[in-house]
Amino acid sequence: MLFFIPPFLPSRYNFEHFRDLCERAFLTLRRHGSLLISLLAMMISTGLPELSSEQDLNVIRDTLQLDRGDESDALEHFRRDFDQSLRNAWKISLDWWFHMMNQMRPKVRARTD
């Protein structure tokens, strides 16, 4: 997340602004969650590996906390996830580094004799 904060503004301002934008985006997606789920359900048959079953839709439902009636409860859950992702940022950076190194490695073709 921190990669999206422009470097030319004071970092505290940037972070709070970024967090506010994330919260507003979450609430907007949540408010239109039923429509989003319906559209994604129609796309299951397209063969996208990330969207191949009803279980994938359940991930969206859970992420948007669509089962919670109260928007403030859902937002609190989002804030906890947001804070947890900040605490685990080093793991994500390490994962990206390994992914990048793996992509830079020369590909060796398997021999079929």
N, CA and C atoms as an extended XYZ file, in Angstrom:
339
Properties=species:S:1:pos:R:3:atomname:S:1:resname:S:1:resid:I:1 pbc="F F F"
N         0.811       -1.191        0.000 N   MET     1
C         0.000        0.000        0.000 CA  MET     1
C         0.857        1.258        0.000 C   MET     1
N         1.930        1.196        0.690 N   LEU     2
C         2.739        2.394        0.833 CA  LEU     2
C         3.346        2.840       -0.487 C   LEU     2
N         3.387        1.952       -1.472 N   PHE     3
C         3.933        2.312       -2.768 CA  PHE     3
C         3.031        3.279       -3.519 C   PHE     3
N         1.769        3.397       -3.117 N   PHE     4
C         0.815        4.241       -3.817 CA  PHE     4
C         0.762        5.660       -3.277 C   PHE     4
N         1.524        5.950       -2.246 N   ILE     5
C         1.498        7.281       -1.652 CA  ILE     5
C         2.541        8.139       -2.352 C   ILE     5
N         2.120        9.228       -2.993 N   PRO     6
C         3.074       10.064       -3.712 CA  PRO     6
C         4.130       10.650       -2.776 C   PRO     6
N         5.386       10.684       -3.198 N   PRO     7
C         6.468       11.111       -2.321 CA  PRO     7
C         6.558       12.629       -2.116 C   PRO     7
N         5.833       13.426       -2.875 N   PHE     8
C         6.015       14.872       -2.789 CA  PHE     8
C         5.172       15.535       -1.704 C   PHE     8
N         4.313       14.788       -1.016 N   LEU     9
C         3.518       15.340        0.075 CA  LEU     9
C         4.002       14.753        1.394 C   LEU     9
N         3.769       15.443        2.498 N   PRO    10
C         4.169       14.868        3.789 CA  PRO    10
C         3.545       13.486        3.974 C   PRO    10
N         4.321       12.536        4.450 N   SER    11
C         3.887       11.141        4.461 CA  SER    11
C         2.638       10.913        5.314 C   SER    11
N         2.503       11.592        6.446 N   ARG    12
C         1.319       11.384        7.286 CA  ARG    12
C         0.048       11.812        6.548 C   ARG    12
N         0.130       12.956        5.858 N   TYR    13
C        -1.005       13.420        5.055 CA  TYR    13
C        -1.332       12.406        3.977 C   TYR    13
N        -0.320       11.927        3.292 N   ASN    14
C        -0.523       10.962        2.215 CA  ASN    14
C        -1.179        9.688        2.735 C   ASN    14
N        -0.672        9.191        3.836 N   PHE    15
C        -1.200        7.941        4.367 CA  PHE    15
C        -2.653        8.090        4.780 C   PHE    15
N        -2.993        9.131        5.496 N   GLU    16
C        -4.376        9.337        5.936 CA  GLU    16
C        -5.314        9.526        4.736 C   GLU    16
N        -4.836       10.251        3.735 N   HIS    17
C        -5.640       10.448        2.531 CA  HIS    17
C        -5.844        9.113        1.802 C   HIS    17
N        -4.776        8.339        1.692 N   PHE    18
C        -4.854        7.036        1.042 CA  PHE    18
C        -5.815        6.119        1.800 C   PHE    18
N        -5.696        6.097        3.113 N   ARG    19
C        -6.575        5.254        3.924 CA  ARG    19
C        -8.045        5.669        3.747 C   ARG    19
N        -8.289        6.970        3.744 N   ASP    20
C        -9.652        7.469        3.551 CA  ASP    20
C       -10.202        7.047        2.191 C   ASP    20
N        -9.383        7.144        1.154 N   LEU    21
C        -9.819        6.713       -0.181 CA  LEU    21
C       -10.131        5.213       -0.207 C   LEU    21
N        -9.309        4.415        0.450 N   CYS    22
C        -9.552        2.971        0.506 CA  CYS    22
C       -10.865        2.665        1.213 C   CYS    22
N       -11.120        3.353        2.313 N   GLU    23
C       -12.368        3.135        3.055 CA  GLU    23
C       -13.580        3.538        2.224 C   GLU    23
N       -13.484        4.658        1.547 N   ARG    24
C       -14.603        5.104        0.707 CA  ARG    24
C       -14.832        4.135       -0.450 C   ARG    24
N       -13.745        3.642       -1.048 N   ALA    25
C       -13.873        2.671       -2.144 CA  ALA    25
C       -14.512        1.376       -1.635 C   ALA    25
N       -14.087        0.916       -0.462 N   PHE    26
C       -14.670       -0.290        0.130 CA  PHE    26
C       -16.174       -0.117        0.324 C   PHE    26
N       -16.570        1.004        0.909 N   LEU    27
C       -17.997        1.235        1.170 CA  LEU    27
C       -18.796        1.345       -0.125 C   LEU    27
N       -18.218        1.950       -1.132 N   THR    28
C       -18.907        2.061       -2.426 CA  THR    28
C       -19.098        0.683       -3.049 C   THR    28
N       -18.043       -0.124       -3.048 N   LEU    29
C       -18.161       -1.488       -3.583 CA  LEU    29
C       -19.164       -2.299       -2.774 C   LEU    29
N       -19.146       -2.120       -1.461 N   ARG    30
C       -20.066       -2.855       -0.594 CA  ARG    30
C       -21.516       -2.461       -0.873 C   ARG    30
N       -21.761       -1.178       -1.055 N   ARG    31
C       -23.127       -0.715       -1.330 CA  ARG    31
C       -23.673       -1.298       -2.628 C   ARG    31
N       -22.787       -1.594       -3.558 N   HIS    32
C       -23.193       -2.177       -4.841 CA  HIS    32
C       -22.800       -3.657       -4.919 C   HIS    32
N       -22.649       -4.274       -3.754 N   GLY    33
C       -22.189       -5.658       -3.678 CA  GLY    33
C       -23.078       -6.646       -4.391 C   GLY    33
N       -24.388       -6.486       -4.280 N   SER    34
C       -25.299       -7.431       -4.947 CA  SER    34
C       -25.133       -7.387       -6.456 C   SER    34
N       -25.034       -6.196       -6.997 N   LEU    35
C       -24.822       -6.055       -8.436 CA  LEU    35
C       -23.469       -6.649       -8.837 C   LEU    35
N       -22.447       -6.366       -8.059 N   LEU    36
C       -21.111       -6.884       -8.341 CA  LEU    36
C       -21.117       -8.416       -8.339 C   LEU    36
N       -21.746       -9.014       -7.340 N   ILE    37
C       -21.822      -10.474       -7.258 CA  ILE    37
C       -22.590      -11.033       -8.455 C   ILE    37
N       -23.685      -10.396       -8.831 N   SER    38
C       -24.464      -10.863       -9.988 CA  SER    38
C       -23.638      -10.818      -11.270 C   SER    38
N       -22.923       -9.729      -11.476 N   LEU    39
C       -22.085       -9.612      -12.681 CA  LEU    39
C       -20.969      -10.648      -12.686 C   LEU    39
N       -20.344      -10.835      -11.534 N   LEU    40
C       -19.265      -11.830      -11.453 CA  LEU    40
C       -19.815      -13.245      -11.626 C   LEU    40
N       -21.020      -13.504      -11.121 N   ALA    41
C       -21.624      -14.831      -11.284 CA  ALA    41
C       -21.840      -15.149      -12.760 C   ALA    41
N       -22.212      -14.159      -13.536 N   MET    42
C       -22.397      -14.387      -14.972 CA  MET    42
C       -21.072      -14.666      -15.676 C   MET    42
N       -19.979      -14.270      -15.056 N   MET    43
C       -18.670      -14.459      -15.678 CA  MET    43
C       -18.016      -15.787      -15.321 C   MET    43
N       -18.613      -16.571      -14.435 N   ILE    44
C       -18.005      -17.841      -14.021 CA  ILE    44
C       -17.743      -18.742      -15.218 C   ILE    44
N       -18.634      -18.749      -16.175 N   SER    45
C       -18.491      -19.648      -17.333 CA  SER    45
C       -17.440      -19.191      -18.342 C   SER    45
N       -16.803      -18.046      -18.125 N   THR    46
C       -15.826      -17.542      -19.093 CA  THR    46
C       -14.481      -18.249      -19.033 C   THR    46
N       -14.234      -18.991      -17.954 N   GLY    47
C       -12.977      -19.722      -17.862 CA  GLY    47
C       -11.840      -18.968      -17.191 C   GLY    47
N       -12.134      -17.854      -16.561 N   LEU    48
C       -11.091      -17.144      -15.824 CA  LEU    48
C       -10.661      -17.986      -14.626 C   LEU    48
N        -9.368      -18.225      -14.464 N   PRO    49
C        -8.939      -19.081      -13.349 CA  PRO    49
C        -9.253      -18.478      -11.978 C   PRO    49
N        -9.301      -17.167      -11.887 N   GLU    50
C        -9.585      -16.504      -10.615 CA  GLU    50
C       -11.069      -16.510      -10.287 C   GLU    50
N       -11.891      -16.872      -11.250 N   LEU    51
C       -13.342      -16.835      -11.074 CA  LEU    51
C       -13.938      -18.070      -11.729 C   LEU    51
N       -13.860      -19.186      -11.016 N   SER    52
C       -14.283      -20.434      -11.636 CA  SER    52
C       -15.417      -21.141      -10.903 C   SER    52
N       -15.794      -20.650       -9.724 N   SER    53
C       -16.844      -21.345       -8.979 CA  SER    53
C       -17.558      -20.386       -8.024 C   SER    53
N       -18.593      -20.905       -7.417 N   GLU    54
C       -19.344      -20.150       -6.411 CA  GLU    54
C       -18.453      -19.796       -5.215 C   GLU    54
N       -17.474      -20.632       -4.928 N   GLN    55
C       -16.547      -20.356       -3.822 CA  GLN    55
C       -15.789      -19.054       -4.049 C   GLN    55
N       -15.457      -18.759       -5.294 N   ASP    56
C       -14.777      -17.493       -5.600 CA  ASP    56
C       -15.683      -16.306       -5.297 C   ASP    56
N       -16.963      -16.465       -5.535 N   LEU    57
C       -17.914      -15.404       -5.200 CA  LEU    57
C       -18.036      -15.238       -3.689 C   LEU    57
N       -17.914      -16.346       -2.961 N   ASN    58
C       -17.969      -16.266       -1.500 CA  ASN    58
C       -16.801      -15.462       -0.935 C   ASN    58
N       -15.667      -15.520       -1.613 N   VAL    59
C       -14.525      -14.705       -1.185 CA  VAL    59
C       -14.879      -13.226       -1.304 C   VAL    59
N       -15.552      -12.851       -2.389 N   ILE    60
C       -15.975      -11.457       -2.580 CA  ILE    60
C       -16.995      -11.069       -1.511 C   ILE    60
N       -17.966      -11.953       -1.288 N   ARG    61
C       -18.981      -11.676       -0.258 CA  ARG    61
C       -18.331      -11.464        1.110 C   ARG    61
N       -17.381      -12.333        1.436 N   ASP    62
C       -16.705      -12.229        2.727 CA  ASP    62
C       -15.853      -10.963        2.810 C   ASP    62
N       -15.126      -10.668        1.739 N   THR    63
C       -14.268       -9.479        1.728 CA  THR    63
C       -15.082       -8.206        1.896 C   THR    63
N       -16.221       -8.147        1.232 N   LEU    64
C       -17.078       -6.961        1.335 CA  LEU    64
C       -17.997       -7.003        2.553 C   LEU    64
N       -17.940       -8.109        3.302 N   GLN    65
C       -18.755       -8.252        4.512 CA  GLN    65
C       -20.233       -8.032        4.209 C   GLN    65
N       -20.706       -8.669        3.142 N   LEU    66
C       -22.086       -8.481        2.715 CA  LEU    66
C       -23.089       -9.119        3.678 C   LEU    66
N       -22.629      -10.051        4.509 N   ASP    67
C       -23.533      -10.670        5.474 CA  ASP    67
C       -23.775       -9.789        6.700 C   ASP    67
N       -22.976       -8.763        6.872 N   ARG    68
C       -23.173       -7.832        7.987 CA  ARG    68
C       -24.140       -6.752        7.546 C   ARG    68
N       -25.198       -6.587        8.294 N   GLY    69
C       -26.189       -5.583        7.935 CA  GLY    69
C       -25.706       -4.167        8.182 C   GLY    69
N       -24.932       -4.002        9.232 N   ASP    70
C       -24.495       -2.677        9.644 CA  ASP    70
C       -23.221       -2.269        8.906 C   ASP    70
N       -23.292       -1.153        8.214 N   GLU    71
C       -22.138       -0.655        7.461 CA  GLU    71
C       -20.961       -0.325        8.378 C   GLU    71
N       -21.236        0.166        9.574 N   SER    72
C       -20.146        0.524       10.480 CA  SER    72
C       -19.385       -0.721       10.949 C   SER    72
N       -20.085       -1.859       11.135 N   ASP    73
C       -19.407       -3.114       11.481 CA  ASP    73
C       -18.508       -3.572       10.336 C   ASP    73
N       -19.018       -3.471        9.124 N   ALA    74
C       -18.231       -3.871        7.957 CA  ALA    74
C       -17.000       -2.981        7.803 C   ALA    74
N       -17.174       -1.681        8.031 N   LEU    75
C       -16.040       -0.761        7.930 CA  LEU    75
C       -15.005       -1.050        9.004 C   LEU    75
N       -15.448       -1.390       10.194 N   GLU    76
C       -14.507       -1.740       11.267 CA  GLU    76
C       -13.714       -2.991       10.903 C   GLU    76
N       -14.377       -3.961       10.298 N   HIS    77
C       -13.693       -5.170        9.828 CA  HIS    77
C       -12.657       -4.813        8.759 C   HIS    77
N       -13.037       -3.934        7.838 N   PHE    78
C       -12.106       -3.490        6.797 CA  PHE    78
C       -10.890       -2.812        7.430 C   PHE    78
N       -11.120       -1.970        8.421 N   ARG    79
C       -10.007       -1.273        9.084 CA  ARG    79
C        -9.064       -2.263        9.768 C   ARG    79
N        -9.599       -3.298       10.382 N   ARG    80
C        -8.742       -4.314       10.995 CA  ARG    80
C        -7.900       -5.019        9.937 C   ARG    80
N        -8.530       -5.380        8.797 N   ASP    81
C        -7.780       -6.015        7.704 CA  ASP    81
C        -6.714       -5.079        7.147 C   ASP    81
N        -7.056       -3.818        7.016 N   PHE    82
C        -6.125       -2.806        6.513 CA  PHE    82
C        -4.912       -2.717        7.441 C   PHE    82
N        -5.168       -2.624        8.741 N   ASP    83
C        -4.074       -2.535        9.718 CA  ASP    83
C        -3.223       -3.793        9.720 C   ASP    83
N        -3.871       -4.936        9.581 N   GLN    84
C        -3.116       -6.184        9.534 CA  GLN    84
C        -2.225       -6.241        8.297 C   GLN    84
N        -2.722       -5.767        7.179 N   SER    85
C        -1.901       -5.769        5.963 CA  SER    85
C        -0.696       -4.846        6.118 C   SER    85
N        -0.852       -3.762        6.859 N   LEU    86
C         0.294       -2.887        7.118 CA  LEU    86
C         1.344       -3.603        7.963 C   LEU    86
N         0.882       -4.337        8.971 N   ARG    87
C         1.824       -5.069        9.825 CA  ARG    87
C         2.547       -6.161        9.041 C   ARG    87
N         1.905       -6.708        8.010 N   ASN    88
C         2.490       -7.793        7.225 CA  ASN    88
C         3.107       -7.314        5.912 C   ASN    88
N         3.324       -6.015        5.774 N   ALA    89
C         3.831       -5.464        4.510 CA  ALA    89
C         5.182       -6.067        4.126 C   ALA    89
N         6.022       -6.365        5.099 N   TRP    90
C         7.336       -6.924        4.784 CA  TRP    90
C         7.199       -8.294        4.126 C   TRP    90
N         6.195       -9.069        4.511 N   LYS    91
C         5.993      -10.380        3.888 CA  LYS    91
C         5.597      -10.233        2.422 C   LYS    91
N         4.750       -9.263        2.152 N   ILE    92
C         4.312       -9.027        0.774 CA  ILE    92
C         5.485       -8.556       -0.074 C   ILE    92
N         6.297       -7.660        0.478 N   SER    93
C         7.479       -7.183       -0.255 CA  SER    93
C         8.424       -8.341       -0.552 C   SER    93
N         8.624       -9.214        0.414 N   LEU    94
C         9.497      -10.364        0.210 CA  LEU    94
C         8.926      -11.297       -0.851 C   LEU    94
N         7.630      -11.517       -0.819 N   ASP    95
C         6.972      -12.357       -1.816 CA  ASP    95
C         7.151      -11.779       -3.220 C   ASP    95
N         6.951      -10.459       -3.356 N   TRP    96
C         7.141       -9.809       -4.654 CA  TRP    96
C         8.593       -9.927       -5.117 C   TRP    96
N         9.543       -9.806       -4.189 N   TRP    97
C        10.953       -9.909       -4.547 CA  TRP    97
C        11.250      -11.300       -5.107 C   TRP    97
N        10.775      -12.354       -4.419 N   PHE    98
C        10.993      -13.714       -4.915 CA  PHE    98
C        10.317      -13.921       -6.264 C   PHE    98
N         9.131      -13.380       -6.415 N   HIS    99
C         8.424      -13.496       -7.695 CA  HIS    99
C         9.229      -12.825       -8.807 C   HIS    99
N         9.748      -11.640       -8.534 N   MET   100
C        10.523      -10.904       -9.528 CA  MET   100
C        11.812      -11.660       -9.876 C   MET   100
N        12.492      -12.195       -8.862 N   MET   101
C        13.719      -12.952       -9.112 CA  MET   101
C        13.422      -14.205       -9.934 C   MET   101
N        12.317      -14.845       -9.658 N   ASN   102
C        11.932      -16.039      -10.404 CA  ASN   102
C        11.659      -15.692      -11.870 C   ASN   102
N        11.046      -14.541      -12.114 N   GLN   103
C        10.759      -14.120      -13.489 CA  GLN   103
C        12.030      -13.756      -14.246 C   GLN   103
N        13.052      -13.307      -13.541 N   MET   104
C        14.299      -12.898      -14.192 CA  MET   104
C        15.199      -14.091      -14.490 C   MET   104
N        14.966      -15.206      -13.823 N   ARG   105
C        15.767      -16.401      -14.032 CA  ARG   105
C        15.581      -16.931      -15.436 C   ARG   105
N        16.664      -17.354      -16.085 N   PRO   106
C        16.502      -17.933      -17.429 CA  PRO   106
C        15.681      -19.214      -17.341 C   PRO   106
N        14.792      -19.352      -18.293 N   LYS   107
C        13.924      -20.535      -18.329 CA  LYS   107
C        14.692      -21.707      -18.943 C   LYS   107
N        14.642      -22.849      -18.291 N   VAL   108
C        15.288      -24.061      -18.790 CA  VAL   108
C        14.202      -24.981      -19.293 C   VAL   108
N        14.329      -25.380      -20.542 N   ARG   109
C        13.334      -26.277      -21.141 CA  ARG   109
C        13.651      -27.714      -20.756 C   ARG   109
N        12.621      -28.436      -20.447 N   ALA   110
C        12.793      -29.855      -20.116 CA  ALA   110
C        13.093      -30.626      -21.378 C   ALA   110
N        14.019      -31.510      -21.286 N   ARG   111
C        14.392      -32.346      -22.421 CA  ARG   111
C        13.461      -33.533      -22.481 C   ARG   111
N        13.013      -33.833      -23.665 N   THR   112
C        12.179      -35.017      -23.871 CA  THR   112
C        12.901      -35.942      -24.824 C   THR   112
N        13.593      -36.913      -24.263 N   ASP   113
C        14.344      -37.885      -25.076 CA  ASP   113
C        13.603      -39.176      -25.177 C   ASP   113
